[in-house]
Amino acid sequence: MAGSRPTGGGPAGAARPRRRLLALAALCLAFFGMPASPAQTAPRPLPPLLRSLSDEAGVLDVAQGRALAARIADLEQQADARIIVLIAKTIRPESIAAYAQRLIARWRKRTNALEGGRFVFVVIVQEDREFSVVPGEALTYILKRLMARDAMADVQMRLGRDEYYEAIALILDKLAQLIRPSSDVVRSSGPPGTQARCAFSPRQGAGHEHEAVRGQRCDGRGAGAVRSG
């Protein structure tokens, strides 16, 4: 009949569900596909104090924290170098390489504790499942040993099991073996900012921990462009 509207089975009726789907898709995009706001992409605040051990993620108990702090103090005296260990919950959206360099740049401006380049920053990020070892200019020679195949596999395995105390103790043991006294004149083997960065797998079920790290390698390419795999 003239002037009648198409029924739900006509072309216009069939188009309505499609329009609803498109509207729903646009709504989803609005919530999930929008570019992040400046507040979301801003780098996370750095620790307010330069401590030998900072556990922002809360993965160590009091006894473990005290034991590691004492071990770091002994190592600093033995190696004549500053050792800083930081455990963060997450540093997203920033990369661990950029975070470590921003951390070092900040404290170079605020203290003379890093003068001479005899320092090592160890940054472990719990949720991002990465860790980085960043030596100062005078200690970059240790990277060759740290980047050797499977050199950090035991650390990766411990972190993959969420055994943070044991993993940090292993890193400190490796640094104690590698760092030479300041009286030894050593030519730097890498540019400032070079670092060894490794990923570690999430906690695995019993019997699978070793498989999570088998064959992984940590490398160093300039400003910490390093990834295991």
PyMOL CGO cylinders between C-alpha atoms (Angstrom):
from pymol import cmd
from pymol.cgo import CYLINDER

trace = [
    CYLINDER, 0.00, 0.00, 0.00, 1.29, 3.46, -0.90, 0.3, 1, 1, 1, 1, 1, 1,
    CYLINDER, 1.29, 3.46, -0.90, 2.92, 5.32, 1.97, 0.3, 1, 1, 1, 1, 1, 1,
    CYLINDER, 2.92, 5.32, 1.97, 3.39, 2.18, 4.09, 0.3, 1, 1, 1, 1, 1, 1,
    CYLINDER, 3.39, 2.18, 4.09, 6.74, 1.69, 5.81, 0.3, 1, 1, 1, 1, 1, 1,
    CYLINDER, 6.74, 1.69, 5.81, 8.92, -1.34, 5.07, 0.3, 1, 1, 1, 1, 1, 1,
    CYLINDER, 8.92, -1.34, 5.07, 8.43, -4.23, 7.44, 0.3, 1, 1, 1, 1, 1, 1,
    CYLINDER, 8.43, -4.23, 7.44, 11.16, -5.66, 9.61, 0.3, 1, 1, 1, 1, 1, 1,
    CYLINDER, 11.16, -5.66, 9.61, 11.91, -8.20, 6.89, 0.3, 1, 1, 1, 1, 1, 1,
    CYLINDER, 11.91, -8.20, 6.89, 12.62, -5.53, 4.22, 0.3, 1, 1, 1, 1, 1, 1,
    CYLINDER, 12.62, -5.53, 4.22, 16.00, -3.96, 3.41, 0.3, 1, 1, 1, 1, 1, 1,
    CYLINDER, 16.00, -3.96, 3.41, 15.55, -1.10, 5.90, 0.3, 1, 1, 1, 1, 1, 1,
    CYLINDER, 15.55, -1.10, 5.90, 14.59, -3.53, 8.66, 0.3, 1, 1, 1, 1, 1, 1,
    CYLINDER, 14.59, -3.53, 8.66, 17.65, -5.68, 7.95, 0.3, 1, 1, 1, 1, 1, 1,
    CYLINDER, 17.65, -5.68, 7.95, 19.87, -2.60, 8.08, 0.3, 1, 1, 1, 1, 1, 1,
    CYLINDER, 19.87, -2.60, 8.08, 18.80, -1.69, 11.61, 0.3, 1, 1, 1, 1, 1, 1,
    CYLINDER, 18.80, -1.69, 11.61, 20.62, -4.61, 13.34, 0.3, 1, 1, 1, 1, 1, 1,
    CYLINDER, 20.62, -4.61, 13.34, 23.74, -3.80, 11.34, 0.3, 1, 1, 1, 1, 1, 1,
    CYLINDER, 23.74, -3.80, 11.34, 23.56, -0.17, 12.50, 0.3, 1, 1, 1, 1, 1, 1,
    CYLINDER, 23.56, -0.17, 12.50, 23.20, -1.34, 16.09, 0.3, 1, 1, 1, 1, 1, 1,
    CYLINDER, 23.20, -1.34, 16.09, 26.28, -3.56, 15.70, 0.3, 1, 1, 1, 1, 1, 1,
    CYLINDER, 26.28, -3.56, 15.70, 28.26, -0.67, 14.22, 0.3, 1, 1, 1, 1, 1, 1,
    CYLINDER, 28.26, -0.67, 14.22, 27.17, 1.58, 17.07, 0.3, 1, 1, 1, 1, 1, 1,
    CYLINDER, 27.17, 1.58, 17.07, 28.24, -1.08, 19.60, 0.3, 1, 1, 1, 1, 1, 1,
    CYLINDER, 28.24, -1.08, 19.60, 31.60, -1.49, 17.86, 0.3, 1, 1, 1, 1, 1, 1,
    CYLINDER, 31.60, -1.49, 17.86, 32.14, 2.28, 17.95, 0.3, 1, 1, 1, 1, 1, 1,
    CYLINDER, 32.14, 2.28, 17.95, 31.32, 2.29, 21.67, 0.3, 1, 1, 1, 1, 1, 1,
    CYLINDER, 31.32, 2.29, 21.67, 33.85, -0.50, 22.31, 0.3, 1, 1, 1, 1, 1, 1,
    CYLINDER, 33.85, -0.50, 22.31, 36.45, 1.41, 20.34, 0.3, 1, 1, 1, 1, 1, 1,
    CYLINDER, 36.45, 1.41, 20.34, 35.71, 4.51, 22.39, 0.3, 1, 1, 1, 1, 1, 1,
    CYLINDER, 35.71, 4.51, 22.39, 36.48, 2.63, 25.62, 0.3, 1, 1, 1, 1, 1, 1,
    CYLINDER, 36.48, 2.63, 25.62, 39.22, 0.26, 24.49, 0.3, 1, 1, 1, 1, 1, 1,
    CYLINDER, 39.22, 0.26, 24.49, 40.75, 1.72, 21.37, 0.3, 1, 1, 1, 1, 1, 1,
    CYLINDER, 40.75, 1.72, 21.37, 41.20, 5.36, 22.24, 0.3, 1, 1, 1, 1, 1, 1,
    CYLINDER, 41.20, 5.36, 22.24, 44.75, 6.71, 22.44, 0.3, 1, 1, 1, 1, 1, 1,
    CYLINDER, 44.75, 6.71, 22.44, 46.00, 6.80, 26.01, 0.3, 1, 1, 1, 1, 1, 1,
    CYLINDER, 46.00, 6.80, 26.01, 45.68, 10.11, 27.77, 0.3, 1, 1, 1, 1, 1, 1,
    CYLINDER, 45.68, 10.11, 27.77, 48.82, 11.99, 28.85, 0.3, 1, 1, 1, 1, 1, 1,
    CYLINDER, 48.82, 11.99, 28.85, 48.20, 10.86, 32.42, 0.3, 1, 1, 1, 1, 1, 1,
    CYLINDER, 48.20, 10.86, 32.42, 48.30, 7.23, 31.29, 0.3, 1, 1, 1, 1, 1, 1,
    CYLINDER, 48.30, 7.23, 31.29, 51.51, 7.57, 29.27, 0.3, 1, 1, 1, 1, 1, 1,
    CYLINDER, 51.51, 7.57, 29.27, 53.46, 9.71, 31.72, 0.3, 1, 1, 1, 1, 1, 1,
    CYLINDER, 53.46, 9.71, 31.72, 56.52, 7.93, 33.17, 0.3, 1, 1, 1, 1, 1, 1,
    CYLINDER, 56.52, 7.93, 33.17, 56.06, 6.63, 36.67, 0.3, 1, 1, 1, 1, 1, 1,
    CYLINDER, 56.06, 6.63, 36.67, 57.64, 8.59, 39.53, 0.3, 1, 1, 1, 1, 1, 1,
    CYLINDER, 57.64, 8.59, 39.53, 61.16, 7.54, 40.49, 0.3, 1, 1, 1, 1, 1, 1,
    CYLINDER, 61.16, 7.54, 40.49, 62.02, 6.48, 44.05, 0.3, 1, 1, 1, 1, 1, 1,
    CYLINDER, 62.02, 6.48, 44.05, 62.45, 9.58, 46.23, 0.3, 1, 1, 1, 1, 1, 1,
    CYLINDER, 62.45, 9.58, 46.23, 65.63, 8.25, 47.90, 0.3, 1, 1, 1, 1, 1, 1,
    CYLINDER, 65.63, 8.25, 47.90, 68.73, 6.51, 46.58, 0.3, 1, 1, 1, 1, 1, 1,
    CYLINDER, 68.73, 6.51, 46.58, 68.86, 3.42, 48.76, 0.3, 1, 1, 1, 1, 1, 1,
    CYLINDER, 68.86, 3.42, 48.76, 71.04, 0.35, 48.34, 0.3, 1, 1, 1, 1, 1, 1,
    CYLINDER, 71.04, 0.35, 48.34, 67.85, -1.74, 48.37, 0.3, 1, 1, 1, 1, 1, 1,
    CYLINDER, 67.85, -1.74, 48.37, 64.35, -0.49, 47.51, 0.3, 1, 1, 1, 1, 1, 1,
    CYLINDER, 64.35, -0.49, 47.51, 61.50, -3.02, 47.48, 0.3, 1, 1, 1, 1, 1, 1,
    CYLINDER, 61.50, -3.02, 47.48, 58.60, -1.03, 46.06, 0.3, 1, 1, 1, 1, 1, 1,
    CYLINDER, 58.60, -1.03, 46.06, 56.82, -4.24, 45.03, 0.3, 1, 1, 1, 1, 1, 1,
    CYLINDER, 56.82, -4.24, 45.03, 56.87, -5.63, 48.58, 0.3, 1, 1, 1, 1, 1, 1,
    CYLINDER, 56.87, -5.63, 48.58, 58.23, -9.05, 47.55, 0.3, 1, 1, 1, 1, 1, 1,
    CYLINDER, 58.23, -9.05, 47.55, 60.79, -9.36, 50.37, 0.3, 1, 1, 1, 1, 1, 1,
    CYLINDER, 60.79, -9.36, 50.37, 60.08, -9.90, 54.04, 0.3, 1, 1, 1, 1, 1, 1,
    CYLINDER, 60.08, -9.90, 54.04, 61.89, -7.92, 56.74, 0.3, 1, 1, 1, 1, 1, 1,
    CYLINDER, 61.89, -7.92, 56.74, 64.54, -10.57, 57.39, 0.3, 1, 1, 1, 1, 1, 1,
    CYLINDER, 64.54, -10.57, 57.39, 65.28, -10.96, 53.68, 0.3, 1, 1, 1, 1, 1, 1,
    CYLINDER, 65.28, -10.96, 53.68, 65.56, -7.22, 53.21, 0.3, 1, 1, 1, 1, 1, 1,
    CYLINDER, 65.56, -7.22, 53.21, 68.01, -6.88, 56.09, 0.3, 1, 1, 1, 1, 1, 1,
    CYLINDER, 68.01, -6.88, 56.09, 70.11, -9.80, 54.88, 0.3, 1, 1, 1, 1, 1, 1,
    CYLINDER, 70.11, -9.80, 54.88, 70.36, -8.39, 51.35, 0.3, 1, 1, 1, 1, 1, 1,
    CYLINDER, 70.36, -8.39, 51.35, 71.14, -4.88, 52.62, 0.3, 1, 1, 1, 1, 1, 1,
    CYLINDER, 71.14, -4.88, 52.62, 74.01, -6.31, 54.68, 0.3, 1, 1, 1, 1, 1, 1,
    CYLINDER, 74.01, -6.31, 54.68, 75.24, -8.31, 51.69, 0.3, 1, 1, 1, 1, 1, 1,
    CYLINDER, 75.24, -8.31, 51.69, 75.16, -5.20, 49.49, 0.3, 1, 1, 1, 1, 1, 1,
    CYLINDER, 75.16, -5.20, 49.49, 77.11, -3.22, 52.10, 0.3, 1, 1, 1, 1, 1, 1,
    CYLINDER, 77.11, -3.22, 52.10, 79.80, -5.92, 52.22, 0.3, 1, 1, 1, 1, 1, 1,
    CYLINDER, 79.80, -5.92, 52.22, 80.00, -6.00, 48.43, 0.3, 1, 1, 1, 1, 1, 1,
    CYLINDER, 80.00, -6.00, 48.43, 80.28, -2.22, 48.20, 0.3, 1, 1, 1, 1, 1, 1,
    CYLINDER, 80.28, -2.22, 48.20, 83.20, -2.25, 50.60, 0.3, 1, 1, 1, 1, 1, 1,
    CYLINDER, 83.20, -2.25, 50.60, 84.87, -5.18, 48.84, 0.3, 1, 1, 1, 1, 1, 1,
    CYLINDER, 84.87, -5.18, 48.84, 84.42, -3.82, 45.31, 0.3, 1, 1, 1, 1, 1, 1,
    CYLINDER, 84.42, -3.82, 45.31, 84.74, -0.10, 46.09, 0.3, 1, 1, 1, 1, 1, 1,
    CYLINDER, 84.74, -0.10, 46.09, 81.57, 0.45, 44.06, 0.3, 1, 1, 1, 1, 1, 1,
    CYLINDER, 81.57, 0.45, 44.06, 78.03, 1.61, 44.72, 0.3, 1, 1, 1, 1, 1, 1,
    CYLINDER, 78.03, 1.61, 44.72, 75.38, -1.14, 44.31, 0.3, 1, 1, 1, 1, 1, 1,
    CYLINDER, 75.38, -1.14, 44.31, 71.71, -0.14, 44.01, 0.3, 1, 1, 1, 1, 1, 1,
    CYLINDER, 71.71, -0.14, 44.01, 68.96, -2.77, 43.79, 0.3, 1, 1, 1, 1, 1, 1,
    CYLINDER, 68.96, -2.77, 43.79, 65.42, -1.65, 42.98, 0.3, 1, 1, 1, 1, 1, 1,
    CYLINDER, 65.42, -1.65, 42.98, 62.37, -3.91, 42.78, 0.3, 1, 1, 1, 1, 1, 1,
    CYLINDER, 62.37, -3.91, 42.78, 59.42, -2.19, 41.10, 0.3, 1, 1, 1, 1, 1, 1,
    CYLINDER, 59.42, -2.19, 41.10, 55.92, -3.56, 40.65, 0.3, 1, 1, 1, 1, 1, 1,
    CYLINDER, 55.92, -3.56, 40.65, 55.60, -2.18, 37.10, 0.3, 1, 1, 1, 1, 1, 1,
    CYLINDER, 55.60, -2.18, 37.10, 57.16, 0.60, 35.05, 0.3, 1, 1, 1, 1, 1, 1,
    CYLINDER, 57.16, 0.60, 35.05, 54.72, 0.51, 32.12, 0.3, 1, 1, 1, 1, 1, 1,
    CYLINDER, 54.72, 0.51, 32.12, 54.40, 2.17, 29.67, 0.3, 1, 1, 1, 1, 1, 1,
    CYLINDER, 54.40, 2.17, 29.67, 58.14, 2.91, 29.93, 0.3, 1, 1, 1, 1, 1, 1,
    CYLINDER, 58.14, 2.91, 29.93, 60.72, 0.31, 28.88, 0.3, 1, 1, 1, 1, 1, 1,
    CYLINDER, 60.72, 0.31, 28.88, 63.09, -1.01, 31.52, 0.3, 1, 1, 1, 1, 1, 1,
    CYLINDER, 63.09, -1.01, 31.52, 66.02, 0.43, 29.55, 0.3, 1, 1, 1, 1, 1, 1,
    CYLINDER, 66.02, 0.43, 29.55, 64.53, 3.93, 29.54, 0.3, 1, 1, 1, 1, 1, 1,
    CYLINDER, 64.53, 3.93, 29.54, 63.52, 3.65, 33.20, 0.3, 1, 1, 1, 1, 1, 1,
    CYLINDER, 63.52, 3.65, 33.20, 67.02, 2.64, 34.28, 0.3, 1, 1, 1, 1, 1, 1,
    CYLINDER, 67.02, 2.64, 34.28, 68.63, 5.46, 32.34, 0.3, 1, 1, 1, 1, 1, 1,
    CYLINDER, 68.63, 5.46, 32.34, 66.17, 8.00, 33.76, 0.3, 1, 1, 1, 1, 1, 1,
    CYLINDER, 66.17, 8.00, 33.76, 66.92, 6.69, 37.25, 0.3, 1, 1, 1, 1, 1, 1,
    CYLINDER, 66.92, 6.69, 37.25, 70.67, 7.08, 36.77, 0.3, 1, 1, 1, 1, 1, 1,
    CYLINDER, 70.67, 7.08, 36.77, 70.36, 10.52, 35.16, 0.3, 1, 1, 1, 1, 1, 1,
    CYLINDER, 70.36, 10.52, 35.16, 68.27, 11.76, 38.10, 0.3, 1, 1, 1, 1, 1, 1,
    CYLINDER, 68.27, 11.76, 38.10, 70.75, 10.64, 40.75, 0.3, 1, 1, 1, 1, 1, 1,
    CYLINDER, 70.75, 10.64, 40.75, 73.75, 11.90, 38.85, 0.3, 1, 1, 1, 1, 1, 1,
    CYLINDER, 73.75, 11.90, 38.85, 72.22, 15.36, 39.24, 0.3, 1, 1, 1, 1, 1, 1,
    CYLINDER, 72.22, 15.36, 39.24, 71.31, 14.93, 42.91, 0.3, 1, 1, 1, 1, 1, 1,
    CYLINDER, 71.31, 14.93, 42.91, 74.34, 13.23, 44.44, 0.3, 1, 1, 1, 1, 1, 1,
    CYLINDER, 74.34, 13.23, 44.44, 78.04, 12.63, 43.86, 0.3, 1, 1, 1, 1, 1, 1,
    CYLINDER, 78.04, 12.63, 43.86, 77.65, 8.97, 44.89, 0.3, 1, 1, 1, 1, 1, 1,
    CYLINDER, 77.65, 8.97, 44.89, 77.81, 7.93, 41.23, 0.3, 1, 1, 1, 1, 1, 1,
    CYLINDER, 77.81, 7.93, 41.23, 80.93, 9.92, 40.36, 0.3, 1, 1, 1, 1, 1, 1,
    CYLINDER, 80.93, 9.92, 40.36, 83.71, 7.92, 38.75, 0.3, 1, 1, 1, 1, 1, 1,
    CYLINDER, 83.71, 7.92, 38.75, 81.27, 5.49, 37.16, 0.3, 1, 1, 1, 1, 1, 1,
    CYLINDER, 81.27, 5.49, 37.16, 81.86, 2.75, 39.76, 0.3, 1, 1, 1, 1, 1, 1,
    CYLINDER, 81.86, 2.75, 39.76, 78.28, 1.72, 40.31, 0.3, 1, 1, 1, 1, 1, 1,
    CYLINDER, 78.28, 1.72, 40.31, 75.81, -0.96, 39.29, 0.3, 1, 1, 1, 1, 1, 1,
    CYLINDER, 75.81, -0.96, 39.29, 72.04, -0.55, 39.19, 0.3, 1, 1, 1, 1, 1, 1,
    CYLINDER, 72.04, -0.55, 39.19, 69.96, -3.73, 39.33, 0.3, 1, 1, 1, 1, 1, 1,
    CYLINDER, 69.96, -3.73, 39.33, 66.33, -3.12, 38.35, 0.3, 1, 1, 1, 1, 1, 1,
    CYLINDER, 66.33, -3.12, 38.35, 63.77, -5.92, 38.70, 0.3, 1, 1, 1, 1, 1, 1,
    CYLINDER, 63.77, -5.92, 38.70, 60.19, -5.36, 37.54, 0.3, 1, 1, 1, 1, 1, 1,
    CYLINDER, 60.19, -5.36, 37.54, 57.71, -7.83, 39.01, 0.3, 1, 1, 1, 1, 1, 1,
    CYLINDER, 57.71, -7.83, 39.01, 54.67, -7.53, 36.73, 0.3, 1, 1, 1, 1, 1, 1,
    CYLINDER, 54.67, -7.53, 36.73, 56.62, -6.73, 33.55, 0.3, 1, 1, 1, 1, 1, 1,
    CYLINDER, 56.62, -6.73, 33.55, 58.77, -9.86, 34.12, 0.3, 1, 1, 1, 1, 1, 1,
    CYLINDER, 58.77, -9.86, 34.12, 62.07, -8.20, 33.26, 0.3, 1, 1, 1, 1, 1, 1,
    CYLINDER, 62.07, -8.20, 33.26, 65.27, -7.30, 35.01, 0.3, 1, 1, 1, 1, 1, 1,
    CYLINDER, 65.27, -7.30, 35.01, 68.25, -5.20, 34.04, 0.3, 1, 1, 1, 1, 1, 1,
    CYLINDER, 68.25, -5.20, 34.04, 71.85, -4.89, 35.25, 0.3, 1, 1, 1, 1, 1, 1,
    CYLINDER, 71.85, -4.89, 35.25, 73.29, -1.46, 34.46, 0.3, 1, 1, 1, 1, 1, 1,
    CYLINDER, 73.29, -1.46, 34.46, 76.95, -0.83, 35.30, 0.3, 1, 1, 1, 1, 1, 1,
    CYLINDER, 76.95, -0.83, 35.30, 78.56, 2.59, 35.35, 0.3, 1, 1, 1, 1, 1, 1,
    CYLINDER, 78.56, 2.59, 35.35, 81.19, 3.58, 32.81, 0.3, 1, 1, 1, 1, 1, 1,
    CYLINDER, 81.19, 3.58, 32.81, 84.08, 2.20, 34.88, 0.3, 1, 1, 1, 1, 1, 1,
    CYLINDER, 84.08, 2.20, 34.88, 82.45, -1.23, 35.21, 0.3, 1, 1, 1, 1, 1, 1,
    CYLINDER, 82.45, -1.23, 35.21, 81.04, -1.95, 31.76, 0.3, 1, 1, 1, 1, 1, 1,
    CYLINDER, 81.04, -1.95, 31.76, 83.65, -4.70, 31.33, 0.3, 1, 1, 1, 1, 1, 1,
    CYLINDER, 83.65, -4.70, 31.33, 81.45, -6.97, 33.49, 0.3, 1, 1, 1, 1, 1, 1,
    CYLINDER, 81.45, -6.97, 33.49, 78.81, -7.06, 30.74, 0.3, 1, 1, 1, 1, 1, 1,
    CYLINDER, 78.81, -7.06, 30.74, 80.80, -9.48, 28.58, 0.3, 1, 1, 1, 1, 1, 1,
    CYLINDER, 80.80, -9.48, 28.58, 80.48, -12.14, 31.26, 0.3, 1, 1, 1, 1, 1, 1,
    CYLINDER, 80.48, -12.14, 31.26, 76.90, -11.26, 32.17, 0.3, 1, 1, 1, 1, 1, 1,
    CYLINDER, 76.90, -11.26, 32.17, 75.83, -11.49, 28.51, 0.3, 1, 1, 1, 1, 1, 1,
    CYLINDER, 75.83, -11.49, 28.51, 77.39, -14.90, 27.91, 0.3, 1, 1, 1, 1, 1, 1,
    CYLINDER, 77.39, -14.90, 27.91, 74.89, -17.59, 27.02, 0.3, 1, 1, 1, 1, 1, 1,
    CYLINDER, 74.89, -17.59, 27.02, 73.06, -18.93, 30.09, 0.3, 1, 1, 1, 1, 1, 1,
    CYLINDER, 73.06, -18.93, 30.09, 75.14, -16.72, 32.41, 0.3, 1, 1, 1, 1, 1, 1,
    CYLINDER, 75.14, -16.72, 32.41, 71.92, -15.39, 33.96, 0.3, 1, 1, 1, 1, 1, 1,
    CYLINDER, 71.92, -15.39, 33.96, 69.79, -18.51, 33.49, 0.3, 1, 1, 1, 1, 1, 1,
    CYLINDER, 69.79, -18.51, 33.49, 69.85, -19.32, 37.21, 0.3, 1, 1, 1, 1, 1, 1,
    CYLINDER, 69.85, -19.32, 37.21, 68.66, -15.80, 38.01, 0.3, 1, 1, 1, 1, 1, 1,
    CYLINDER, 68.66, -15.80, 38.01, 65.90, -16.04, 35.40, 0.3, 1, 1, 1, 1, 1, 1,
    CYLINDER, 65.90, -16.04, 35.40, 64.81, -19.38, 36.84, 0.3, 1, 1, 1, 1, 1, 1,
    CYLINDER, 64.81, -19.38, 36.84, 64.59, -18.00, 40.38, 0.3, 1, 1, 1, 1, 1, 1,
    CYLINDER, 64.59, -18.00, 40.38, 62.66, -14.94, 39.27, 0.3, 1, 1, 1, 1, 1, 1,
    CYLINDER, 62.66, -14.94, 39.27, 60.35, -17.15, 37.21, 0.3, 1, 1, 1, 1, 1, 1,
    CYLINDER, 60.35, -17.15, 37.21, 59.51, -18.92, 40.48, 0.3, 1, 1, 1, 1, 1, 1,
    CYLINDER, 59.51, -18.92, 40.48, 59.02, -15.55, 42.25, 0.3, 1, 1, 1, 1, 1, 1,
    CYLINDER, 59.02, -15.55, 42.25, 62.05, -16.29, 44.42, 0.3, 1, 1, 1, 1, 1, 1,
    CYLINDER, 62.05, -16.29, 44.42, 63.27, -12.71, 44.56, 0.3, 1, 1, 1, 1, 1, 1,
    CYLINDER, 63.27, -12.71, 44.56, 65.57, -13.02, 47.55, 0.3, 1, 1, 1, 1, 1, 1,
    CYLINDER, 65.57, -13.02, 47.55, 67.43, -15.95, 46.01, 0.3, 1, 1, 1, 1, 1, 1,
    CYLINDER, 67.43, -15.95, 46.01, 67.64, -14.25, 42.61, 0.3, 1, 1, 1, 1, 1, 1,
    CYLINDER, 67.64, -14.25, 42.61, 69.11, -11.04, 44.05, 0.3, 1, 1, 1, 1, 1, 1,
    CYLINDER, 69.11, -11.04, 44.05, 71.59, -13.04, 46.14, 0.3, 1, 1, 1, 1, 1, 1,
    CYLINDER, 71.59, -13.04, 46.14, 72.74, -14.76, 42.93, 0.3, 1, 1, 1, 1, 1, 1,
    CYLINDER, 72.74, -14.76, 42.93, 73.17, -11.42, 41.15, 0.3, 1, 1, 1, 1, 1, 1,
    CYLINDER, 73.17, -11.42, 41.15, 75.23, -10.07, 44.07, 0.3, 1, 1, 1, 1, 1, 1,
    CYLINDER, 75.23, -10.07, 44.07, 77.41, -13.20, 44.01, 0.3, 1, 1, 1, 1, 1, 1,
    CYLINDER, 77.41, -13.20, 44.01, 78.06, -12.70, 40.28, 0.3, 1, 1, 1, 1, 1, 1,
    CYLINDER, 78.06, -12.70, 40.28, 78.94, -9.03, 40.81, 0.3, 1, 1, 1, 1, 1, 1,
    CYLINDER, 78.94, -9.03, 40.81, 81.33, -9.97, 43.63, 0.3, 1, 1, 1, 1, 1, 1,
    CYLINDER, 81.33, -9.97, 43.63, 83.14, -12.32, 41.26, 0.3, 1, 1, 1, 1, 1, 1,
    CYLINDER, 83.14, -12.32, 41.26, 83.29, -9.86, 38.36, 0.3, 1, 1, 1, 1, 1, 1,
    CYLINDER, 83.29, -9.86, 38.36, 84.00, -6.41, 39.82, 0.3, 1, 1, 1, 1, 1, 1,
    CYLINDER, 84.00, -6.41, 39.82, 87.71, -5.72, 40.15, 0.3, 1, 1, 1, 1, 1, 1,
    CYLINDER, 87.71, -5.72, 40.15, 89.19, -3.37, 42.76, 0.3, 1, 1, 1, 1, 1, 1,
    CYLINDER, 89.19, -3.37, 42.76, 89.38, 0.26, 41.75, 0.3, 1, 1, 1, 1, 1, 1,
    CYLINDER, 89.38, 0.26, 41.75, 93.20, 0.05, 41.90, 0.3, 1, 1, 1, 1, 1, 1,
    CYLINDER, 93.20, 0.05, 41.90, 93.08, -2.12, 38.76, 0.3, 1, 1, 1, 1, 1, 1,
    CYLINDER, 93.08, -2.12, 38.76, 93.04, 0.05, 35.66, 0.3, 1, 1, 1, 1, 1, 1,
    CYLINDER, 93.04, 0.05, 35.66, 90.38, -1.35, 33.35, 0.3, 1, 1, 1, 1, 1, 1,
    CYLINDER, 90.38, -1.35, 33.35, 89.43, 0.01, 29.97, 0.3, 1, 1, 1, 1, 1, 1,
    CYLINDER, 89.43, 0.01, 29.97, 85.69, 0.36, 29.54, 0.3, 1, 1, 1, 1, 1, 1,
    CYLINDER, 85.69, 0.36, 29.54, 84.26, -2.23, 27.13, 0.3, 1, 1, 1, 1, 1, 1,
    CYLINDER, 84.26, -2.23, 27.13, 81.08, -0.38, 26.29, 0.3, 1, 1, 1, 1, 1, 1,
    CYLINDER, 81.08, -0.38, 26.29, 79.57, 3.08, 26.03, 0.3, 1, 1, 1, 1, 1, 1,
    CYLINDER, 79.57, 3.08, 26.03, 77.82, 4.71, 29.01, 0.3, 1, 1, 1, 1, 1, 1,
    CYLINDER, 77.82, 4.71, 29.01, 74.32, 3.36, 29.40, 0.3, 1, 1, 1, 1, 1, 1,
    CYLINDER, 74.32, 3.36, 29.40, 75.04, -0.14, 28.11, 0.3, 1, 1, 1, 1, 1, 1,
    CYLINDER, 75.04, -0.14, 28.11, 73.13, -2.70, 30.13, 0.3, 1, 1, 1, 1, 1, 1,
    CYLINDER, 73.13, -2.70, 30.13, 72.20, -6.36, 30.24, 0.3, 1, 1, 1, 1, 1, 1,
    CYLINDER, 72.20, -6.36, 30.24, 68.45, -6.80, 30.17, 0.3, 1, 1, 1, 1, 1, 1,
    CYLINDER, 68.45, -6.80, 30.17, 66.63, -10.12, 30.46, 0.3, 1, 1, 1, 1, 1, 1,
    CYLINDER, 66.63, -10.12, 30.46, 63.06, -11.34, 30.59, 0.3, 1, 1, 1, 1, 1, 1,
    CYLINDER, 63.06, -11.34, 30.59, 61.95, -14.00, 33.03, 0.3, 1, 1, 1, 1, 1, 1,
    CYLINDER, 61.95, -14.00, 33.03, 59.00, -16.32, 32.58, 0.3, 1, 1, 1, 1, 1, 1,
    CYLINDER, 59.00, -16.32, 32.58, 55.97, -16.37, 34.87, 0.3, 1, 1, 1, 1, 1, 1,
    CYLINDER, 55.97, -16.37, 34.87, 55.83, -18.92, 37.62, 0.3, 1, 1, 1, 1, 1, 1,
    CYLINDER, 55.83, -18.92, 37.62, 55.56, -22.39, 36.09, 0.3, 1, 1, 1, 1, 1, 1,
    CYLINDER, 55.56, -22.39, 36.09, 54.12, -25.62, 37.43, 0.3, 1, 1, 1, 1, 1, 1,
    CYLINDER, 54.12, -25.62, 37.43, 56.32, -28.19, 39.13, 0.3, 1, 1, 1, 1, 1, 1,
    CYLINDER, 56.32, -28.19, 39.13, 58.80, -29.77, 36.77, 0.3, 1, 1, 1, 1, 1, 1,
    CYLINDER, 58.80, -29.77, 36.77, 58.64, -26.95, 34.20, 0.3, 1, 1, 1, 1, 1, 1,
    CYLINDER, 58.64, -26.95, 34.20, 60.79, -24.26, 35.76, 0.3, 1, 1, 1, 1, 1, 1,
    CYLINDER, 60.79, -24.26, 35.76, 63.95, -25.20, 33.88, 0.3, 1, 1, 1, 1, 1, 1,
    CYLINDER, 63.95, -25.20, 33.88, 62.12, -25.35, 30.56, 0.3, 1, 1, 1, 1, 1, 1,
    CYLINDER, 62.12, -25.35, 30.56, 61.05, -21.73, 31.01, 0.3, 1, 1, 1, 1, 1, 1,
    CYLINDER, 61.05, -21.73, 31.01, 64.62, -20.42, 30.76, 0.3, 1, 1, 1, 1, 1, 1,
    CYLINDER, 64.62, -20.42, 30.76, 66.42, -23.02, 28.67, 0.3, 1, 1, 1, 1, 1, 1,
    CYLINDER, 66.42, -23.02, 28.67, 68.33, -21.43, 25.81, 0.3, 1, 1, 1, 1, 1, 1,
    CYLINDER, 68.33, -21.43, 25.81, 67.58, -17.85, 26.82, 0.3, 1, 1, 1, 1, 1, 1,
    CYLINDER, 67.58, -17.85, 26.82, 70.31, -15.28, 26.41, 0.3, 1, 1, 1, 1, 1, 1,
    CYLINDER, 70.31, -15.28, 26.41, 70.89, -11.79, 27.69, 0.3, 1, 1, 1, 1, 1, 1,
    CYLINDER, 70.89, -11.79, 27.69, 72.62, -9.34, 25.40, 0.3, 1, 1, 1, 1, 1, 1,
    CYLINDER, 72.62, -9.34, 25.40, 73.68, -5.70, 25.44, 0.3, 1, 1, 1, 1, 1, 1,
    CYLINDER, 73.68, -5.70, 25.44, 73.28, -3.26, 22.58, 0.3, 1, 1, 1, 1, 1, 1,
    CYLINDER, 73.28, -3.26, 22.58, 73.91, 0.32, 23.53, 0.3, 1, 1, 1, 1, 1, 1,
    CYLINDER, 73.91, 0.32, 23.53, 71.24, 1.92, 25.65, 0.3, 1, 1, 1, 1, 1, 1,
    CYLINDER, 71.24, 1.92, 25.65, 69.96, -1.36, 26.98, 0.3, 1, 1, 1, 1, 1, 1,
    CYLINDER, 69.96, -1.36, 26.98, 68.23, -2.58, 23.81, 0.3, 1, 1, 1, 1, 1, 1,
    CYLINDER, 68.23, -2.58, 23.81, 68.42, -6.10, 25.16, 0.3, 1, 1, 1, 1, 1, 1,
    CYLINDER, 68.42, -6.10, 25.16, 65.94, -8.93, 25.29, 0.3, 1, 1, 1, 1, 1, 1,
    CYLINDER, 65.94, -8.93, 25.29, 66.24, -12.60, 26.02, 0.3, 1, 1, 1, 1, 1, 1,
    CYLINDER, 66.24, -12.60, 26.02, 64.66, -15.25, 23.86, 0.3, 1, 1, 1, 1, 1, 1,
]
cmd.load_cgo(trace, "trace")
